Amino acid sequence: MLAKVLSSAVIGIDAYLVEVEVDISMGLPYFTTVGLPETAVKESKERVRSAINNSGYLFPDDRITVNLAPASIKKEGTGFDLPIALGILCASRIISQEIVSKYLIMGELSLDGRIKPVKGSLSMALAAKHAGYSGIIVPHDNRREAAVVEGITVLPVKTLSQLIDFFRGFTQIEPEKTDISAIFDTIPQYEADFSEVMGQEHVKRALEVAAAGGHNLIMIGPPGSGKTMLAKRIPSILPPITFEEAVETTKIFSVSGMLEKEQSLITRRPFRSPHHTISDAGLIGGGHIPRPGEVSLAHNGVLFLDELSEFKKHVLEVMRQPLEDMKVTISRAASAVTYPSSFMLIAAMNPCPCGYYSDPKHECTCAPRQISRYRSKISGPLTDRIDIHVEVPAVPYKDLVGKVGSESSEKIRRRVSAARKIQQERFQKTKIYCNAQMSSRHIKTFCAIDNIGQRLLETVIDKLGLSARAYNRILKISRTVADLEGAADIQTSHLSEAIQYRSLDRGKL
């Protein structure tokens, strides 16, 4: 007899529907799975056999053929265990095909019949909703993230026997519900606050500008000047994450298997800080089965690269495309997968190998060639893609022991959020969300400057030999500085501040 069960799988961060067809026919005992299954899917037959037997039902001693359609796409993961088991039970007439066909089903089976969580349940719930299904059956540990999707019934199950009893009408399963408004009403609490930072007022101002416009930023300074400490506080001044951003970010963490057990949504902007020994596949994503890298895990948040010059040069160079396109495409022989990667890059580095070049209180022991080789690890095209360059000098003693507290993160965040609101209204008819994402067309429209500003920029570009990309970066930063002041037009003072944030273009650190 033939039975069909609807399931789902993930490509990138989006899910597609998979029809699990099970045919049981007379013949010698044999179990085969077709439809481009990878190893974990092929091994499901042993898990399914043991789970059915240990749940109190008889596994059919016949020829079983399982087809995963569409057969042209390679299937991976353990989420097909439960649909295959239900298909076998439907074909054996233990449960009704009509009732099972109402739901999209996923789940991994243990040998004793327990249902384990799977990756990508949020994406699968969205796929079920878009396909018009009224319900989805998920493992109990995946219930919170799947219930984020409104307009669809989410039934969490713990064991195969519980689900069989539900389909046979012996028991009921309480649908899972998630209060989205309650999740977002809770204001995130940050352990680190800008009020704890003494001195470095110009650096904090640069970080505020970067947060307000979504600009990439690099900090250059000697060891112990506070670069890492400042970077770790950036999430505390970023505007709150929106529901749409939270869903997209959660999808990435879900397909990566990095979502916490009881977590329904990522309600904080991500802050990723990979070690400088990371590979290009770890940073960008990849592997035999493509997985998101750090640039995608930092989507809608911050990617912090400490000791930037210690990263392998080829690792840094592969970041150029996601910085420009805000997405990463990983191509393999069988398919290509695209992951979003719209993030703020925050980098920190020493000015030279010993760290004390241009420090007035410490003598630099590096030879000119060493310094040149050290800086050459950061290529010109990559530097051009970093909007803001800021020097971080050592903190004077009087600032360290000063009793006057700095501005709190909450106050800075209010100004940043106000500037972002202006940008949202400005770009409401476009697909961009902040000044850093403006293209040349948007710059011409929204970054007009007067004659005095044009003469200032002409002088700076001729003197420093700036590239066209650096010129556009200055205009974007100027627009953000104007937004922070609530100014409709870019003024000369805004341009002057933006020019100061391009220190690497001046041929010195």
Stockholm file with secondary structure:
# STOCKHOLM 1.0

chainA/1-509         MLAKVLSSAVIGIDAYLVEVEVDISMGLPYFTTVGLPETAVKESKERVRSAINNSGYLFPDDRITVNLAPASIKKEGTGFDLPIALGILCASRIISQEIVSKYLIMGELSLDGRIKPVKGSLSMALAAKHAGYSGIIVPHDNRREAAVVEGITVLPVKTLSQLIDFFRGFTQIEPEKTDISAIFDTIPQYEADFSEVMGQEHVKRALEVAAAGGHNLIMIGPPGSGKTMLAKRIPSILPPITFEEAVETTKIFSVSGMLEKEQSLITRRPFRSPHHTISDAGLIGGGHIPRPGEVSLAHNGVLFLDELSEFKKHVLEVMRQPLEDMKVTISRAASAVTYPSSFMLIAAMNPCPCGYYSDPKHECTCAPRQISRYRSKISGPLTDRIDIHVEVPAVPYKDLVGKVGSESSEKIRRRVSAARKIQQERFQKTKIYCNAQMSSRHIKTFCAIDNIGQRLLETVIDKLGLSARAYNRILKISRTVADLEGAADIQTSHLSEAIQYRSLDRGKL
#=GR chainA/1-509 SS CEEEEEEEEEETTEEEEEEEEEEEESSSSEEEEESSBCHHHHTHHHHHHHHHHHTTCCCCCSEEEEEEESTTSCBCSSTTHHHHHHHHHHHTTSSCHHHHTTEEECCEECTTSBEECCTTHHHHHHHHHHTTCSEEEEEGGGHHHHTTSTTSEEEEESBHHHHHHHHTTSCCCCCBCCCHHHHHHSCCCCSCCGGGCCSCHHHHHHHHHHHHHTCCEEEECCTTSSHHHHHHTGGGGSCCCCHHHHHHHHHHHHHTTCSCTTCCCCCSCCEECCCTTCCHHHHHEETTTTEECHHHHTTTSEEEESSGGGSCHHHHHTTHHHHHHSEEEEECSSCEEEEECCCEEEEEECSSSSSCTTCTTSCCCCCHHHHHHHHTTSCHHHHHTCCEEEECCCCCHHHHTCCSCCCCHHHHHHHHHHHHHHHHHHTTTSSCCSGGGCCHHHHHHHCCCCHHHHHHHHHHHHHHTCCHHHHHHHHHHHHHHHHHTTCSSCCHHHHHHHHHTBGGGGTCC
#=GC SS_cons         CEEEEEEEEEETTEEEEEEEEEEEESSSSEEEEESSBCHHHHTHHHHHHHHHHHTTCCCCCSEEEEEEESTTSCBCSSTTHHHHHHHHHHHTTSSCHHHHTTEEECCEECTTSBEECCTTHHHHHHHHHHTTCSEEEEEGGGHHHHTTSTTSEEEEESBHHHHHHHHTTSCCCCCBCCCHHHHHHSCCCCSCCGGGCCSCHHHHHHHHHHHHHTCCEEEECCTTSSHHHHHHTGGGGSCCCCHHHHHHHHHHHHHTTCSCTTCCCCCSCCEECCCTTCCHHHHHEETTTTEECHHHHTTTSEEEESSGGGSCHHHHHTTHHHHHHSEEEEECSSCEEEEECCCEEEEEECSSSSSCTTCTTSCCCCCHHHHHHHHTTSCHHHHHTCCEEEECCCCCHHHHTCCSCCCCHHHHHHHHHHHHHHHHHHTTTSSCCSGGGCCHHHHHHHCCCCHHHHHHHHHHHHHHTCCHHHHHHHHHHHHHHHHHTTCSSCCHHHHHHHHHTBGGGGTCC
//
